[in-house]
Amino acid sequence: MEEVLTNPRAGFYINRDVFGAEGDFITSPEVSQMFGEMIGVWVMCLWEQMGQPQRVNLIELGPGRGTLVADLLRGASKFKKFIESLHVHLVECSPTLQKLQHQNLKCIDQDNAAESAERRTVSSLAGTPVSWHATLEQVPSGSPTIIIAHEFFDALPIHQFQKVSRGWCEKMVDVAEDSLFRFVLSSQPTPATLYLLKRFKWAANEEIAKLSQIEVCPKAMELTQTIAKRISSDGGGALIIDYGLNGVVSDSLQAIRKHKFVDILDNPGSADLSAYVDFASIRHSAEEASGDVSVHGPITQSQLIGSLGINFRVETLLQNCSDEQADSLKSGYWRLVGDGEAPFWEGPDDSVPIGMGTRYLAMAIVNKKQGVPVPFQ
């Protein structure tokens, strides 16, 4: 899964723009500017709870085109003290997407006079410094940190196990005689079995008893521990938004190409692979990593952005727009907070907005010093 998505030569994310209507799938920030604005409200509320520190590292993991951060900066640009405290750090492994982010954040590269100093990049949307990193570990520590992970965890590689008469066996990819890929079961325990045992430890016996298949995501567990340790030492918090379950995930791995589901093994590297996020596993990983953090949620995306004020925002925007813009705003709003097909839709059946308000969940990990973050109280 990791190879298919991030192989330096043929990885799905590496050489193309996969987001938006022309790409393979659409994410919430691409649906409406209001999503990034609401995340901005959350970040600002947390900054207030942190005591308005003068320096904050705002980190986004897997920022796509940079749309979320761009909308966040635009929306918050009036709040000078907040904006001046930010240094944006984008954790991105795709050179193609890094260029797009640079473009969408309207970045300007400044050459510093001092020869020893690095070249500084600033987003002209709000005068905010922006840096890029391949991994979270590369982001400098020491300053209070706010981390956004929107649709990032779902692309981390999972391991699937199947229950057979001899016990739990990992599902592996093999090459058949006709040189095509196929799934096989391992004949003996694999390294990922350690994570399976850890996941079993966190689950109730009755939860496991009814399953014949289970997915575990070691990378998600490790990343969560890295996040929790950083928040514990530097202060701050993380907001994780993704589709998933608050419990064990059994069989959710899927491949999407041009907005349609396709066979997982068909032409690897040409389709997006993703799996449901196991939010319970994230909570246990964070709590195990540090006693100084608290974990809140998950709540639905609809509850999150509803509480942060999207209803007021959509009403304000609707007052100053054309009929066409109003339709676009309403359908964007429904996609962000609604559930299922939009009841108000009058356009063609094949383009009816489908709400993702309850399919997406949000979880926050914060330093205990800051109390409970908005709106998880």
KEKE-3310 file (N, C-alpha, C; in steps of 0.2 Angstrom, whole numbers, plus 5000, padded with zeros to 4 digits):
npx = (5004:5010:5020:5012:5006:5016:5028:5044:5045:5034:5023:5006:5003:5013:5017:5007:4992:4980:4968:4951:4938:4943:4952:4955:4947:4937:4941:4935:4940:4941:4928:4922:4926:4922:4926:4940:4940:4932:4941:4951:4945:4944:4958:4962:4954:4960:4973:4970:4966:4979:4985:4988:5001:5017:5024:5019:5020:5011:5006:5002:4998:5000:4995:4988:4982:4985:4974:4966:4974:4976:4963:4961:4971:4967:4954:4957:4965:4962:4964:4977:4986:4986:4988:5001:5008:5010:5019:5019:5020:5022:5019:5024:5026:5026:5033:5026:5014:5019:5023:5011:5005:5013:5010:4996:4996:5001:5015:5030:5047:5060:5076:5088:5098:5109:5122:5123:5110:5095:5085:5070:5053:5037:5020:5009:4996:4994:5006:5013:5026:5032:5036:5042:5042:5048:5044:5035:5044:5054:5050:5055:5056:5051:5043:5026:5014:5002:4993:4986:4977:4970:4961:4972:4977:4969:4976:4987:4998:4989:4988:4980:4972:4966:4954:4957:4957:4969:4972:4975:4979:4990:4985:4993:5002:5004:5013:5005:5005:5002:5008:5001:4995:4990:4980:4986:4987:4997:5009:5015:5017:5019:5029:5019:5010:5013:5007:4994:4992:4993:4982:4972:4973:4968:4955:4938:4934:4922:4920:4931:4928:4917:4922:4929:4939:4952:4958:4974:4984:4999:5008:4999:4997:5011:5013:5003:5009:5020:5015:5008:5019:5025:5016:5015:5028:5030:5018:5001:4991:4982:4971:4962:4954:4944:4937:4930:4930:4924:4931:4936:4942:4936:4936:4940:4948:4950:4950:4951:4948:4946:4935:4928:4925:4937:4946:4957:4970:4972:4982:4992:4996:4989:4978:4969:4973:4964:4959:4947:4949:4954:4948:4948:4960:4969:4966:4970:4984:4989:4986:4994:5007:5009:5006:5003:4994:4977:4963:4950:4934:4929:4919:4906:4910:4900:4895:4907:4910:4898:4896:4907:4902:4898:4885:4882:4891:4888:4876:4880:4888:4879:4871:4878:4879:4878:4865:4870:4881:4876:4869:4880:4886:4876:4876:4889:4889:4879:4886:4897:4890:4879:4869:4869:4859:4856:4841:4836:4839:4839:4845:4853:4851:4863:4872:4869:4872:4881:4880:4893:4894:4891:4899:4912:4923:4929:4943:4952:4968:4976:4987:4986:4987:4980:4966:4950:4947:4938:4925:4923:4918)
npy = (4994:5006:5007:5008:5020:5030:5027:5033:5034:5028:5031:5034:5047:5054:5060:5067:5078:5073:5078:5085:5089:5085:5076:5061:5059:5069:5081:5087:5101:5105:5105:5116:5133:5135:5125:5125:5137:5135:5126:5134:5142:5133:5131:5144:5145:5135:5141:5152:5145:5141:5151:5162:5160:5168:5162:5149:5133:5128:5114:5104:5088:5079:5089:5090:5100:5111:5118:5119:5125:5137:5143:5144:5153:5164:5166:5169:5181:5194:5193:5199:5197:5183:5178:5183:5175:5163:5149:5141:5123:5111:5095:5085:5073:5073:5080:5086:5090:5098:5109:5114:5117:5128:5137:5139:5144:5156:5159:5167:5167:5172:5180:5179:5192:5188:5177:5164:5161:5153:5152:5161:5157:5164:5165:5175:5177:5180:5184:5174:5163:5149:5132:5116:5099:5081:5072:5071:5071:5079:5092:5106:5106:5112:5124:5129:5118:5115:5103:5098:5084:5080:5068:5060:5049:5039:5035:5028:5014:4998:4982:4967:4954:4937:4926:4909:4891:4888:4899:4917:4923:4933:4943:4942:4950:4942:4935:4928:4914:4919:4931:4941:4950:4943:4938:4930:4919:4921:4908:4908:4917:4935:4950:4960:4954:4957:4970:4966:4959:4968:4976:4968:4967:4980:4979:4973:4956:4951:4959:4955:4942:4940:4943:4939:4944:4957:4973:4981:4995:4999:5010:5021:5020:5022:5035:5042:5041:5048:5061:5063:5063:5074:5085:5083:5087:5100:5107:5111:5105:5092:5089:5077:5072:5061:5047:5034:5022:5021:5010:4992:4989:4979:4975:4986:4991:5000:5004:5019:5026:5039:5044:5032:5015:5003:4987:4982:4977:4980:4987:4993:5009:5017:5020:5027:5021:5017:5016:5013:5023:5018:5024:5021:5014:5025:5033:5024:5023:5036:5039:5029:5033:5045:5052:5065:5070:5073:5064:5067:5064:5052:5064:5068:5075:5084:5088:5094:5105:5111:5116:5125:5135:5135:5137:5150:5156:5151:5158:5171:5172:5169:5180:5189:5185:5178:5169:5157:5155:5154:5142:5134:5136:5131:5117:5114:5116:5106:5095:5095:5095:5087:5072:5058:5059:5075:5084:5095:5096:5101:5098:5088:5070:5062:5071:5074:5081:5072:5070:5071:5072:5064:5053:5056:5058:5066:5069:5075:5078:5084:5094:5092:5103:5113:5111:5106:5105:5116:5109:5099:5099)
npz = (5000:5004:4994:4983:4984:4987:4981:4974:4960:4954:4962:4967:4973:4969:4956:4951:4951:4961:4966:4968:4956:4943:4947:4956:4967:4979:4992:5008:5010:4996:4993:4999:5004:5017:5025:5028:5034:5045:5052:5054:5064:5074:5077:5081:5093:5100:5101:5109:5121:5124:5129:5120:5113:5107:5097:5086:5079:5066:5059:5045:5040:5025:5015:5003:4990:4997:5000:5012:5021:5015:5014:5028:5032:5024:5030:5043:5042:5047:5061:5068:5079:5081:5068:5066:5075:5069:5061:5047:5043:5031:5029:5017:5004:4991:4976:4966:4972:4982:4974:4970:4982:4986:4976:4978:4991:4988:4988:4992:4988:4998:4997:5010:5017:5025:5022:5028:5032:5029:5014:5014:5014:5011:5014:5004:5007:5021:5025:5031:5037:5028:5028:5021:5024:5024:5033:5049:5060:5055:5057:5066:5084:5100:5100:5104:5097:5084:5076:5061:5054:5041:5032:5031:5039:5033:5022:5027:5027:5029:5038:5034:5043:5042:5049:5051:5052:5058:5065:5066:5051:5041:5027:5012:4997:4982:4968:4954:4942:4930:4930:4936:4951:4966:4981:4995:5010:5024:5029:5042:5057:5055:5055:5058:5066:5079:5081:5079:5090:5100:5096:5099:5113:5117:5114:5117:5122:5116:5105:5096:5095:5086:5073:5057:5050:5051:5052:5055:5058:5059:5056:5059:5073:5077:5072:5079:5092:5090:5088:5100:5109:5105:5107:5121:5125:5119:5120:5115:5102:5092:5078:5071:5057:5048:5038:5046:5060:5077:5084:5081:5065:5051:5037:5026:5016:5001:4983:4973:4958:4947:4954:4955:4962:4961:4957:4969:4966:4953:4941:4950:4958:4950:4955:4970:4986:5001:5018:5031:5046:5062:5075:5089:5091:5089:5100:5111:5107:5109:5122:5128:5124:5131:5147:5148:5139:5133:5126:5115:5109:5096:5087:5076:5059:5056:5068:5073:5064:5064:5077:5077:5070:5056:5051:5053:5046:5032:5031:5031:5019:5010:5009:5000:4986:4970:4961:4956:4963:4976:4975:4973:4986:4995:4991:4994:5008:5012:5008:5017:5030:5029:5028:5018:5003:4996:5001:4995:4982:4964:4953:4940:4942:4943:4949:4962:4978:4990:5007:5019:5032:5043:5041:5042:5055:5069:5080:5094:5101:5115:5125:5142:5150:5143:5145:5140:5122:5111:5100:5110:5123)
capx = (5000:5014:5023:5007:5004:5022:5035:5046:5044:5027:5018:5000:5003:5020:5018:5001:4987:4974:4962:4946:4933:4946:4956:4952:4943:4937:4941:4931:4942:4940:4921:4919:4930:4920:4929:4946:4938:4930:4947:4954:4941:4946:4965:4962:4952:4965:4978:4968:4967:4986:4987:4990:5008:5019:5026:5016:5021:5005:5008:4997:5000:4997:4990:4984:4984:4986:4967:4964:4978:4975:4957:4962:4975:4963:4949:4960:4970:4960:4966:4984:4991:4986:4992:5009:5012:5010:5024:5016:5024:5018:5022:5022:5032:5026:5036:5021:5009:5023:5023:5004:5004:5017:5006:4990:4997:5003:5021:5035:5053:5064:5083:5090:5104:5115:5123:5122:5103:5091:5080:5063:5047:5032:5013:5007:4989:4994:5013:5015:5032:5030:5041:5040:5046:5045:5041:5033:5050:5059:5048:5058:5052:5052:5038:5019:5012:4995:4994:4980:4978:4963:4961:4979:4977:4966:4981:4993:4997:4986:4989:4974:4972:4960:4954:4956:4957:4975:4973:4975:4985:4991:4984:4999:5001:5009:5012:5002:5009:5001:5012:4996:4995:4984:4980:4987:4988:5004:5009:5017:5016:5023:5031:5014:5007:5014:5002:4988:4991:4992:4975:4967:4973:4964:4948:4934:4934:4916:4922:4935:4925:4912:4926:4933:4944:4953:4964:4978:4988:5005:5010:4994:4999:5017:5012:5000:5013:5025:5011:5007:5025:5027:5011:5017:5034:5029:5011:4997:4986:4981:4965:4962:4947:4944:4932:4932:4925:4927:4932:4940:4940:4937:4937:4938:4953:4947:4954:4946:4951:4942:4928:4924:4929:4940:4949:4963:4976:4972:4986:4994:4999:4985:4972:4970:4971:4963:4955:4944:4953:4952:4949:4949:4967:4972:4965:4974:4991:4990:4986:5000:5013:5010:5001:5002:4989:4970:4960:4943:4930:4927:4912:4905:4912:4894:4895:4913:4910:4892:4898:4912:4899:4897:4878:4882:4896:4885:4871:4883:4890:4873:4869:4881:4881:4873:4861:4874:4886:4871:4868:4886:4887:4871:4878:4895:4887:4876:4892:4901:4887:4873:4869:4866:4858:4853:4834:4834:4843:4834:4849:4853:4852:4870:4876:4866:4877:4880:4883:4898:4894:4891:4903:4918:4924:4935:4946:4957:4973:4978:4991:4981:4987:4975:4959:4946:4946:4931:4919:4923:4917)
capy = (5000:5012:5008:5010:5027:5035:5025:5039:5034:5027:5031:5037:5054:5058:5064:5070:5081:5068:5080:5089:5086:5082:5071:5054:5060:5076:5081:5093:5108:5106:5106:5123:5137:5135:5119:5127:5143:5132:5123:5140:5144:5128:5132:5150:5144:5132:5146:5156:5141:5140:5158:5166:5161:5172:5158:5143:5129:5125:5108:5100:5082:5078:5095:5090:5106:5117:5122:5120:5130:5144:5145:5145:5159:5170:5168:5172:5186:5200:5192:5200:5194:5176:5177:5184:5170:5156:5147:5135:5118:5106:5088:5082:5069:5073:5086:5089:5093:5104:5115:5116:5121:5134:5141:5140:5148:5162:5159:5171:5165:5178:5178:5183:5195:5185:5171:5158:5160:5149:5156:5161:5157:5167:5165:5182:5177:5183:5186:5169:5159:5142:5127:5110:5093:5075:5069:5075:5072:5084:5099:5108:5106:5117:5129:5126:5115:5113:5098:5096:5078:5079:5063:5058:5043:5034:5033:5025:5007:4994:4975:4963:4947:4933:4920:4902:4885:4888:4905:4923:4924:4939:4943:4945:4950:4937:4935:4922:4912:4924:4938:4946:4950:4939:4938:4924:4920:4919:4902:4908:4924:4940:4955:4964:4951:4961:4975:4963:4957:4975:4979:4963:4969:4986:4977:4968:4950:4950:4963:4951:4935:4940:4945:4934:4948:4963:4977:4985:5000:5000:5017:5025:5019:5025:5042:5045:5041:5054:5067:5063:5065:5081:5089:5083:5091:5107:5110:5112:5099:5089:5088:5072:5071:5056:5043:5028:5019:5021:5003:4988:4989:4972:4975:4992:4993:5001:5008:5023:5029:5044:5044:5025:5010:4998:4981:4984:4974:4982:4992:4997:5015:5021:5022:5029:5016:5020:5011:5016:5024:5015:5030:5018:5013:5031:5035:5020:5024:5042:5038:5025:5037:5050:5054:5073:5072:5070:5063:5069:5062:5056:5067:5068:5081:5088:5091:5098:5112:5114:5119:5130:5141:5135:5139:5157:5157:5150:5163:5177:5171:5169:5187:5193:5181:5177:5162:5151:5155:5152:5134:5130:5136:5126:5110:5113:5115:5099:5089:5095:5093:5083:5064:5055:5063:5082:5084:5101:5096:5101:5097:5081:5065:5060:5075:5076:5081:5067:5073:5067:5075:5059:5048:5058:5058:5071:5067:5079:5076:5090:5094:5092:5110:5117:5109:5102:5109:5117:5109:5093:5099)
capz = (5000:5004:4988:4978:4985:4988:4977:4971:4953:4951:4967:4965:4975:4968:4950:4948:4956:4962:4970:4965:4951:4938:4949:4957:4973:4981:4999:5011:5008:4989:4992:5000:5008:5023:5029:5030:5038:5052:5055:5057:5070:5079:5078:5085:5099:5104:5103:5115:5127:5125:5132:5115:5113:5102:5091:5085:5073:5063:5055:5042:5037:5019:5014:4996:4986:5001:5000:5019:5025:5011:5017:5035:5032:5022:5035:5050:5041:5051:5068:5067:5084:5079:5061:5067:5079:5065:5056:5044:5041:5027:5029:5011:5001:4983:4974:4962:4977:4985:4970:4970:4988:4985:4971:4981:4996:4985:4992:4989:4991:5000:4999:5016:5016:5028:5018:5031:5033:5023:5010:5018:5010:5015:5010:5004:5009:5027:5028:5036:5034:5026:5027:5019:5027:5021:5039:5055:5064:5053:5059:5072:5090:5104:5100:5104:5091:5082:5070:5057:5050:5037:5027:5031:5042:5029:5017:5030:5025:5034:5037:5035:5045:5042:5054:5048:5057:5062:5069:5062:5046:5037:5020:5008:4990:4979:4960:4951:4936:4924:4932:4940:4958:4970:4988:4999:5017:5027:5032:5049:5060:5052:5060:5060:5071:5086:5081:5080:5097:5103:5095:5103:5120:5118:5112:5121:5119:5112:5099:5092:5094:5080:5067:5054:5047:5055:5049:5059:5055:5063:5055:5062:5080:5078:5071:5085:5097:5089:5089:5107:5113:5104:5111:5128:5127:5117:5121:5109:5101:5086:5076:5066:5054:5043:5039:5050:5065:5084:5086:5077:5058:5049:5030:5023:5011:4994:4978:4969:4952:4944:4958:4955:4965:4956:4960:4973:4963:4946:4939:4956:4957:4945:4959:4977:4991:5007:5023:5037:5052:5068:5080:5096:5091:5089:5107:5115:5106:5112:5130:5130:5123:5136:5152:5148:5134:5134:5119:5115:5103:5090:5086:5068:5056:5056:5075:5074:5061:5066:5084:5076:5067:5049:5050:5053:5040:5026:5030:5029:5012:5005:5008:4995:4981:4964:4962:4955:4969:4981:4973:4975:4993:4998:4990:4998:5015:5013:5008:5023:5036:5028:5029:5013:4997:4998:4999:4991:4975:4959:4947:4937:4947:4944:4953:4968:4983:4995:5013:5022:5039:5049:5039:5044:5062:5072:5086:5096:5106:5117:5131:5147:5153:5140:5146:5134:5117:5108:5104:5113:5130)
cpx = (5004:5018:5018:5006:5010:5028:5037:5045:5037:5021:5012:5000:5008:5020:5012:4996:4981:4968:4957:4942:4937:4951:4953:4947:4943:4937:4937:4934:4941:4932:4919:4925:4929:4923:4935:4945:4936:4936:4951:4951:4944:4954:4966:4959:4957:4971:4976:4968:4974:4989:4990:4998:5011:5022:5022:5018:5014:5007:5002:5000:4997:4992:4987:4987:4985:4979:4965:4967:4977:4968:4957:4966:4971:4957:4951:4964:4968:4963:4974:4988:4991:4990:5000:5012:5013:5017:5021:5021:5020:5022:5020:5028:5032:5028:5030:5016:5013:5023:5016:5003:5007:5013:5000:4990:5000:5010:5026:5042:5058:5071:5085:5097:5110:5116:5122:5115:5100:5087:5073:5058:5041:5025:5011:5000:4989:5001:5016:5021:5029:5036:5039:5045:5043:5042:5039:5039:5054:5056:5051:5054:5054:5047:5031:5017:5005:4996:4987:4981:4971:4964:4969:4980:4974:4971:4987:4992:4994:4989:4982:4975:4966:4960:4953:4957:4963:4977:4972:4981:4985:4989:4990:4997:5006:5008:5010:5007:5008:5004:5007:4997:4989:4985:4982:4987:4994:5004:5012:5016:5021:5024:5024:5009:5007:5009:4995:4986:4990:4985:4970:4967:4969:4956:4944:4934:4928:4917:4926:4931:4920:4916:4929:4939:4945:4959:4967:4982:4994:5008:5006:4996:5006:5017:5009:5004:5018:5021:5010:5013:5027:5022:5013:5023:5033:5023:5008:4992:4986:4973:4965:4955:4948:4938:4934:4927:4928:4928:4936:4937:4941:4939:4935:4942:4949:4951:4949:4950:4945:4935:4925:4928:4931:4944:4956:4969:4976:4976:4988:4998:4995:4978:4974:4968:4969:4959:4952:4949:4950:4953:4951:4957:4971:4972:4970:4982:4993:4991:4992:5006:5014:5004:4999:4997:4982:4967:4953:4940:4931:4920:4912:4908:4906:4894:4901:4912:4903:4893:4903:4909:4898:4890:4878:4886:4892:4879:4874:4885:4884:4870:4872:4884:4876:4870:4865:4879:4882:4870:4874:4888:4882:4874:4884:4893:4884:4882:4896:4897:4881:4874:4865:4864:4854:4845:4832:4836:4838:4838:4848:4854:4859:4874:4873:4871:4875:4884:4888:4899:4894:4896:4910:4918:4930:4937:4952:4962:4976:4983:4986:4981:4982:4968:4956:4945:4939:4931:4918:4920:4910)
cpy = (5006:5013:5011:5018:5032:5032:5031:5040:5033:5028:5036:5045:5058:5062:5067:5074:5077:5071:5084:5085:5082:5076:5064:5054:5067:5076:5087:5100:5110:5107:5113:5126:5137:5130:5122:5133:5140:5129:5128:5142:5139:5129:5138:5149:5140:5136:5150:5152:5140:5146:5162:5166:5165:5168:5151:5139:5126:5120:5105:5094:5080:5083:5095:5096:5112:5121:5124:5125:5137:5147:5147:5152:5165:5172:5171:5178:5193:5199:5193:5196:5186:5174:5177:5179:5163:5155:5141:5130:5113:5100:5085:5079:5070:5080:5090:5093:5099:5110:5118:5120:5127:5139:5143:5144:5155:5164:5164:5169:5171:5176:5182:5186:5191:5178:5165:5156:5157:5154:5155:5161:5159:5167:5172:5183:5181:5184:5180:5165:5152:5138:5120:5104:5086:5071:5073:5076:5077:5091:5101:5108:5111:5123:5125:5124:5113:5109:5097:5090:5077:5074:5061:5051:5037:5031:5029:5017:5002:4986:4972:4956:4944:4927:4914:4897:4885:4894:4911:4923:4930:4938:4946:4946:4946:4938:4928:4920:4916:4931:4943:4945:4946:4939:4931:4925:4917:4912:4902:4916:4929:4946:4959:4961:4954:4966:4972:4961:4963:4977:4974:4965:4975:4984:4973:4962:4948:4954:4959:4945:4935:4942:4939:4937:4954:4966:4981:4990:5003:5008:5022:5025:5023:5033:5045:5046:5047:5060:5068:5066:5072:5086:5089:5087:5099:5111:5111:5106:5097:5088:5083:5071:5066:5052:5037:5026:5020:5014:4999:4988:4982:4972:4981:4995:4994:5005:5012:5026:5033:5043:5037:5020:5005:4992:4984:4982:4976:4988:4996:5004:5020:5023:5023:5023:5019:5015:5015:5017:5021:5020:5027:5017:5019:5033:5031:5022:5031:5042:5034:5028:5042:5051:5061:5075:5069:5069:5064:5067:5055:5058:5067:5075:5086:5092:5096:5105:5115:5119:5125:5136:5141:5137:5147:5159:5157:5156:5170:5177:5172:5176:5191:5189:5180:5170:5156:5150:5152:5144:5131:5130:5131:5119:5109:5112:5108:5094:5089:5093:5088:5076:5061:5060:5070:5082:5090:5101:5096:5099:5090:5076:5063:5064:5078:5076:5076:5070:5068:5069:5070:5053:5050:5060:5063:5069:5073:5076:5082:5089:5096:5099:5114:5116:5106:5107:5110:5112:5102:5093:5095)
cpz = (5000:4998:4983:4978:4985:4985:4973:4964:4951:4956:4965:4967:4972:4962:4947:4954:4956:4965:4966:4959:4945:4940:4951:4963:4975:4989:5002:5009:5001:4988:4993:5005:5015:5028:5032:5035:5045:5056:5058:5063:5076:5082:5083:5092:5104:5106:5109:5121:5129:5128:5127:5114:5107:5096:5091:5079:5071:5058:5051:5039:5031:5017:5007:4992:4990:5002:5007:5022:5021:5014:5024:5036:5030:5027:5041:5049:5045:5058:5068:5072:5083:5073:5062:5071:5075:5061:5053:5042:5038:5027:5022:5007:4993:4981:4970:4967:4981:4981:4970:4976:4988:4981:4975:4987:4994:4988:4988:4992:4992:5001:5005:5014:5019:5024:5021:5032:5027:5020:5014:5013:5014:5011:5010:5006:5016:5030:5032:5033:5033:5025:5025:5022:5024:5027:5045:5059:5062:5055:5065:5078:5094:5105:5101:5097:5090:5076:5067:5053:5047:5032:5026:5033:5037:5024:5020:5028:5031:5033:5038:5038:5044:5047:5050:5054:5061:5066:5064:5058:5042:5030:5016:5001:4987:4971:4958:4945:4930:4925:4935:4947:4961:4977:4991:5006:5019:5030:5040:5051:5056:5057:5062:5065:5078:5087:5082:5087:5102:5103:5099:5110:5122:5117:5117:5118:5114:5105:5094:5090:5087:5073:5064:5050:5051:5052:5055:5055:5059:5062:5059:5070:5081:5077:5076:5091:5096:5090:5097:5111:5111:5107:5118:5130:5125:5118:5115:5108:5094:5084:5070:5063:5048:5043:5042:5055:5072:5087:5080:5070:5055:5042:5026:5017:5004:4990:4974:4964:4948:4947:4957:4959:4960:4960:4963:4969:4956:4945:4945:4954:4953:4949:4966:4981:4997:5012:5028:5043:5058:5074:5087:5096:5092:5097:5111:5114:5109:5119:5132:5129:5128:5141:5152:5143:5136:5127:5120:5108:5102:5091:5078:5066:5056:5063:5076:5071:5062:5072:5082:5072:5060:5047:5049:5047:5033:5025:5028:5022:5008:5004:5002:4989:4975:4965:4961:4961:4975:4981:4975:4983:4997:4997:4993:5005:5016:5013:5014:5030:5035:5029:5023:5007:4999:4996:4995:4984:4969:4952:4944:4943:4949:4948:4959:4974:4988:5002:5017:5030:5044:5047:5041:5051:5064:5079:5088:5101:5108:5123:5136:5150:5150:5141:5140:5128:5114:5102:5107:5120:5131)
residu = (MET:GLU:GLU:VAL:LEU:THR:ASN:PRO:ARG:ALA:GLY:PHE:TYR:ILE:ASN:ARG:ASP:VAL:PHE:GLY:ALA:GLU:GLY:ASP:PHE:ILE:THR:SER:PRO:GLU:VAL:SER:GLN:MET:PHE:GLY:GLU:MET:ILE:GLY:VAL:TRP:VAL:MET:CYS:LEU:TRP:GLU:GLN:MET:GLY:GLN:PRO:GLN:ARG:VAL:ASN:LEU:ILE:GLU:LEU:GLY:PRO:GLY:ARG:GLY:THR:LEU:VAL:ALA:ASP:LEU:LEU:ARG:GLY:ALA:SER:LYS:PHE:LYS:LYS:PHE:ILE:GLU:SER:LEU:HIS:VAL:HIS:LEU:VAL:GLU:CYS:SER:PRO:THR:LEU:GLN:LYS:LEU:GLN:HIS:GLN:ASN:LEU:LYS:CYS:ILE:ASP:GLN:ASP:ASN:ALA:ALA:GLU:SER:ALA:GLU:ARG:ARG:THR:VAL:SER:SER:LEU:ALA:GLY:THR:PRO:VAL:SER:TRP:HIS:ALA:THR:LEU:GLU:GLN:VAL:PRO:SER:GLY:SER:PRO:THR:ILE:ILE:ILE:ALA:HIS:GLU:PHE:PHE:ASP:ALA:LEU:PRO:ILE:HIS:GLN:PHE:GLN:LYS:VAL:SER:ARG:GLY:TRP:CYS:GLU:LYS:MET:VAL:ASP:VAL:ALA:GLU:ASP:SER:LEU:PHE:ARG:PHE:VAL:LEU:SER:SER:GLN:PRO:THR:PRO:ALA:THR:LEU:TYR:LEU:LEU:LYS:ARG:PHE:LYS:TRP:ALA:ALA:ASN:GLU:GLU:ILE:ALA:LYS:LEU:SER:GLN:ILE:GLU:VAL:CYS:PRO:LYS:ALA:MET:GLU:LEU:THR:GLN:THR:ILE:ALA:LYS:ARG:ILE:SER:SER:ASP:GLY:GLY:GLY:ALA:LEU:ILE:ILE:ASP:TYR:GLY:LEU:ASN:GLY:VAL:VAL:SER:ASP:SER:LEU:GLN:ALA:ILE:ARG:LYS:HIS:LYS:PHE:VAL:ASP:ILE:LEU:ASP:ASN:PRO:GLY:SER:ALA:ASP:LEU:SER:ALA:TYR:VAL:ASP:PHE:ALA:SER:ILE:ARG:HIS:SER:ALA:GLU:GLU:ALA:SER:GLY:ASP:VAL:SER:VAL:HIS:GLY:PRO:ILE:THR:GLN:SER:GLN:LEU:ILE:GLY:SER:LEU:GLY:ILE:ASN:PHE:ARG:VAL:GLU:THR:LEU:LEU:GLN:ASN:CYS:SER:ASP:GLU:GLN:ALA:ASP:SER:LEU:LYS:SER:GLY:TYR:TRP:ARG:LEU:VAL:GLY:ASP:GLY:GLU:ALA:PRO:PHE:TRP:GLU:GLY:PRO:ASP:ASP:SER:VAL:PRO:ILE:GLY:MET:GLY:THR:ARG:TYR:LEU:ALA:MET:ALA:ILE:VAL:ASN:LYS:LYS:GLN:GLY:VAL:PRO:VAL:PRO:PHE:GLN)
# end
